[in-house]
Amino acid sequence: MEKIRLQKFFTDCKVMSRRAAESEIAAGKVTVNGKVAAVGDKVDPLGDVVTYRGKILEYPTEPHLYIMLHKPRGYLTAMSDDRGRKCVSELVADVGSRVYPIGRLDLNSEGLLLLTDDGELANLLTHPRHAVSKLYNVSVRGELNEKQLEILRSPLVIDGYRTRGAEVEVIERHEGGGKLKITLYEGRNRQIRKMCEQAGLSVSRLCRVQIGEIKLDGLALGKWRYLDRAQVKYLKSLKNKAN
């Protein structure tokens, strides 16, 4: 197999980013075939033995990357923007491969965003016919009563499209608003914000915390990590069902 740079070997093995790998290599924590490696070394992924902190790293046969990002507010779910606005591509620039978002979160929303270089999977999971649940924590302003909740839970016409009913749970109520858990099974543009408008509420904060079985689980704001094997297996099961 053609040799690749050692830091790319680390990203392909889904151990850490290239920058982090360079730091660990420079610190003398990596060996290749028993010899301490240096930044810039190249390895045969299948022929050389790469060891990190005493553990041999196995080069994966999985051809695609799957990561999760905790998207902050103020970033576009896009790889570039002709108006110069910040994009999520800036936050995953050290992944080591070009990945694309599966679905989107609007500019002023935050939370779990999945990215991959598996174009087939991304297309399947973003198609309206594939109902993958998405859970959001939503802070709202306005009178939060049973009438508003009934509206949010009902099918609504948004941008000419009749939505499915949402699952809505009250986390807390306070004067002038409250916090909700909202589960959607589709992803129309700014759907939750438009649902709340129809219910006479305004959204002050919106954070997606779960997609299907994959949870944000304490990932720091603005940071990314590789999905673990169970999470990748779950995504592939969705792909197989869609096919």
N, C-alpha and C positions, 0 to 999 in steps of 0.2 A: 504494500500500500504506500502511496506517496507520503513523504514526511510532512508534518505540520509543526507549527511553532508550539512549544510546550504550553504556553498560556492558553492557546486554543484547545489543546488537549483537555485542559481543566474545564473549560466551558462546555465542550462536547460531552464530558463526563457528568455535567451538571453539578459540579462541586462548588464552583464559585465563579465570579466574574473575571475577566482578563486582568483588570487592574489589581484585584485582590490576589490573583495567582502570581502576578509579577512580584508583588511584595513578599509572598511566601517563598518564591523561588530565590529572590535576592537575599532572604534571611537564611538560606541554606537548609530549608525544611523539605526539599524535594530531591530525590535521587532518580537517575535513569541508569538502569542496568548496574546498580550498586554504587554509582559515582554521583557525588553532589552536582546538581544541575546549575546552570547559569541562565540568566534572563537572555532570551534570544535563541536558546538551543532548540533544535528540531528533533522530533521523534517519529518513529514509525508506530502509529497507533496500535497496530496489531502485533508488531514484532518486538518492540522494546518493552521493558518492565519499568513502569513508572510508580514510584512509591512516595507517598505523602504522609508525614508523621508516622512512619512505620507501617502504613497500610498500602497494599498494592491496589492501584486504581484499574478497574476494568473498563475498557473502551466500549461504549454502548453500540448496539446494532440499531437502535431506534433512530430513524432518519430525521425526525422532526423535534423542534423545541416547543415546550409548553410552559408558560410562566404566568404568574399572577402579579399584579401591580396594585398597590394602594394609591389610587389616583387622588391627588389633592384638588381642591377647587382652584379655578383659574387656569386649568390646562385643557386644551382641546383634545378630544379623542381622535387624533389624526397624526399622520406621520410628518406633515408639513403644512404651512399656512402662508398664503400669499400676502396676508396682512401683517405678518411678523409676530403673531400671537404665540404664546408658549404651547407646545404640543407634548403629548405623552412620549413621543419618540425621544425627547431629550432625557427622560427619566430611565429609559431602557437602552441608552446608547452603548453601555458596556456589556450588553448581553453576549455580543460576539457574533450575532447573526441577525439579519433583518426580520423582525417579527411584526405582525399586524394585529390590531384589536379584533376580538370576537365580540361584536356588538359595540355599544357605545354608552358613555355617560356624558351628559351635557356639560358645558363649560363650568357651571356653578354647582355641579354635583360632585361628590367624592365617593370613594369606596373601591370595591373589588372590580377589577378589570382583568380579563384573561387575554393573553396575546399568544400568537403562535405563527410559525411559518408553514403550517399545514393548511393550505388554502381550501382544500376540500372540506375539512372539518369546519373551518370558519364560515364557509358559505352555507353549510347544512344547518349549523346551530343558529344562524341569524335569519334563516328563512321563517316567515310567519307560521308555517304549518307545524313547526317543531316546538312544542310547548314545554320549554325548560323553565322551571320556576325561578324567580328572582326575588329575594327578600331585601327590603329597604327599611332603614330607620328614618323616620320623617318627622321633623319638628315643624309645627304649623302655628299660624296666628289666626285668630278668629274664634267665633263661638263654636265650641266642639260639643255638639249634642247628638242625640240619636238620629235626628233628621239628616245631619251632615254625614254621619256614618252610613246610613242607608243609601245615600246618593253614591258615596265612594264604593260601596259594595255592589252596586248595580251596574249592569251593562250601560255604557254611555257612548254617545256619538261624538267622536273626536276627529276633527279634520275629515269628516265625511265617512269615517269608518266606525262601525259598531264594535266596541271592545267587549271582551269577556269580563265577567264580574271579577272583582279583586277580593282577596282576603284581607280584612282590616282588623287589627287588634289595638286597643288603647293601652299604651304603656303608662302614661300619666296625663292628668288634666291639671291645668293651673289657670289662673286668671289671664284671659287674653289668648289662650291657646292650649297646646299640649304636644305630646309625642305619640306617634303611631308606628306600628309595624304593618307594612303593606307588602303583600305577596302578589306579584303579577305573573301571568303565564304567556305574556307577549311583550313586545318592546316597541311600542309606537313612540315617535319622537316627542320627548318631554311629556310623556303620558301622565305621570303622577302629578306634575305641576298643573296640567290641564284638567285632570280629574278634580283636584283641589279647588281650582277656580270655579268649576261648575257647582261645587259644594259650598261656595262662599268662603273658602279658606285660602290663605297664602302660605307658601312654603318658605321657611327661613333656613332650613338645613335639610339636605337629603344625602343619605349615605347608603350605598348598597353593601350589604354584609354577607350575602350568600348567593351563589348561582348553582342551582341543583343541589348536589351534595358537597360542593366546594365552598368552604367558609373563609372569610378574611382572617380570622383567628389571630389577632394581635400583630399582624404585619404592620410595621411602622409606616406612617404617612410618607408618601413619596418614594418608598422602597419597593423592590421586586424580589421575588425568589422563584426558583424552579418548582413546578408541581411535583409532588412525590409520585411514586409508582402507582399507588392506589388511585390517586386523582387522575393520572393519565389514563389508567385503565377505565375509569368511570367515563371520561370524555369519549374514549374510543367505543364504549358500549352505546353511547348516544349516537355516535356516528354509524355504528352497525345497525341500530334500530331504524335510523333514518333511511338507510339503504335498503 
